[in-house]
Amino acid sequence: MLDKVTLVVDYINNVKTRCTLNAAAEAIGITTQALKKELGEPRAEVSWFVSPTSGEPMRYTDSDKHPELYRTTRIITSAKVLKRNLDL
């Protein structure tokens, strides 16, 4: 399980694209709450995981957000994208 979380976190950081928590959790096969727990404390590396309604990381200060968080308006909202790109 942790390997899949790490795989998704690494991928999202590599492509520097926001991704909804729901899409990531579905792709990994866990609940959104379980994913939040696995991601741990707010930090830049996991600030890419955002709310589907606001497109923002939840409960993050500006200093916790990745400096390139808004480099694109694109947000991955489908688990299918992650499953395809990561062969999950």
Secondary structure as the mmCIF struct_conf table of DSSP 4:
data_model
#
loop_
_struct_conf.conf_type_id
_struct_conf.id
_struct_conf.beg_label_comp_id
_struct_conf.beg_label_asym_id
_struct_conf.beg_label_seq_id
_struct_conf.end_label_comp_id
_struct_conf.end_label_asym_id
_struct_conf.end_label_seq_id
HELX_RH_AL_P HELX_RH_AL_P1 LEU A 2 VAL A 15
TURN_TY1_P TURN_TY1_P1 LYS A 16 LYS A 16
STRN STRN1 ARG A 18 THR A 20
HELX_RH_AL_P HELX_RH_AL_P2 LEU A 21 ILE A 28
TURN_TY1_P TURN_TY1_P2 GLY A 29 GLY A 29
BEND BEND1 ILE A 30 ILE A 30
HELX_RH_AL_P HELX_RH_AL_P3 THR A 32 LEU A 39
BEND BEND2 GLU A 41 GLU A 41
HELX_RH_3T_P HELX_RH_3T_P1 ALA A 44 VAL A 46
TURN_TY1_P TURN_TY1_P3 SER A 47 TRP A 48
STRN STRN2 PHE A 49 VAL A 50
TURN_TY1_P TURN_TY1_P4 PRO A 52 SER A 54
BEND BEND3 GLY A 55 GLU A 56
TURN_TY1_P TURN_TY1_P5 MET A 58 ARG A 59
HELX_RH_3T_P HELX_RH_3T_P2 ASP A 62 ASP A 64
BEND BEND4 LYS A 65 LYS A 65
TURN_TY1_P TURN_TY1_P6 PRO A 67 TYR A 70
BEND BEND5 ARG A 71 ARG A 71
BEND BEND6 THR A 73 THR A 73
STRN STRN3 ILE A 75 ILE A 76
HELX_RH_AL_P HELX_RH_AL_P4 ALA A 79 LEU A 86
TURN_TY1_P TURN_TY1_P7 ASP A 87 ASP A 87
#
